[in-house]
Amino acid sequence: MLRTLNELEKGETGLIKNVTGEGRIRRRLFDMGVTPGATVVLRKKAPLGDPIEVTVRGYELTLRKEEAKMVYVEVNK
């Protein structure tokens, strides 16, 4: 089942399947290592859901909710 990155719950792990969006934002996500095939773990979520902190490719990354909505993840059960 695919969900967007911002829909994950704290501690959930998933495999990035697709990154949508266009232009600068998509390029920025790719430059930070948010690419299809990478494993991502949701570490923290702010009280209102923005921003979120994830671990991807061995480092901590903070994303805004709008950026996280562009990343589709297959959740590991």
C-alpha positions as CSV (number, residue, x, y, z in Angstrom):
1,M,0.0,0.0,0.0
2,L,1.4,3.4,-1.0
3,R,1.2,6.4,1.3
4,T,2.8,9.8,1.2
5,L,5.7,10.4,3.6
6,N,3.7,12.8,5.7
7,E,1.1,10.1,6.4
8,L,3.6,7.8,8.1
9,E,3.4,7.4,11.9
10,K,6.4,7.9,14.2
11,G,8.8,4.9,13.9
12,E,7.3,3.5,10.6
13,T,9.7,2.4,7.9
14,G,9.1,2.4,4.2
15,L,10.7,2.2,0.8
16,I,10.5,5.2,-1.4
17,K,8.7,4.3,-4.6
18,N,8.1,7.6,-6.3
19,V,8.8,11.3,-6.0
20,T,6.4,13.7,-7.7
21,G,6.6,17.4,-8.1
22,E,8.5,19.5,-10.6
23,G,11.5,21.7,-10.9
24,R,13.5,23.0,-8.0
25,I,11.6,21.1,-5.2
26,R,12.0,17.7,-6.9
27,R,15.7,18.4,-7.7
28,R,16.2,19.4,-4.0
29,L,14.6,16.2,-2.8
30,F,16.8,14.1,-5.1
31,D,19.9,16.1,-4.0
32,M,19.1,15.3,-0.4
33,G,19.0,11.5,-1.2
34,V,15.2,11.2,-1.3
35,T,15.1,8.9,-4.3
36,P,13.2,5.8,-5.3
37,G,14.7,2.7,-3.8
38,A,15.9,4.4,-0.6
39,T,14.6,3.3,2.8
40,V,13.1,6.0,5.0
41,V,12.2,6.0,8.7
42,L,9.9,8.7,10.3
43,R,11.7,9.8,13.5
44,K,9.7,12.9,14.7
45,K,6.7,14.8,13.7
46,A,5.9,18.4,15.0
47,P,2.6,18.8,16.9
48,L,0.8,20.2,13.9
49,G,2.6,17.8,11.5
50,D,5.0,20.4,10.0
51,P,7.9,19.8,9.8
52,I,8.8,16.1,10.0
53,E,12.2,14.5,10.7
54,V,13.2,11.3,8.8
55,T,16.3,9.2,8.5
56,V,17.2,8.5,4.9
57,R,20.5,7.0,3.7
58,G,22.0,7.1,7.2
59,Y,21.4,10.8,8.0
60,E,18.6,12.9,9.6
61,L,16.6,15.1,7.3
62,T,13.9,17.6,8.1
63,L,11.2,18.2,5.5
64,R,8.2,20.5,5.3
65,K,4.8,18.9,5.0
66,E,4.4,20.1,1.4
67,E,7.7,18.4,0.5
68,A,6.7,15.2,2.3
69,K,3.4,15.0,0.3
70,M,5.4,14.6,-2.9
71,V,7.2,11.4,-1.7
72,Y,5.3,8.1,-2.1
73,V,6.4,5.3,0.2
74,E,5.6,1.6,0.5
75,V,5.3,0.9,4.2
76,N,7.1,-2.1,5.6
77,K,4.9,-4.3,7.8
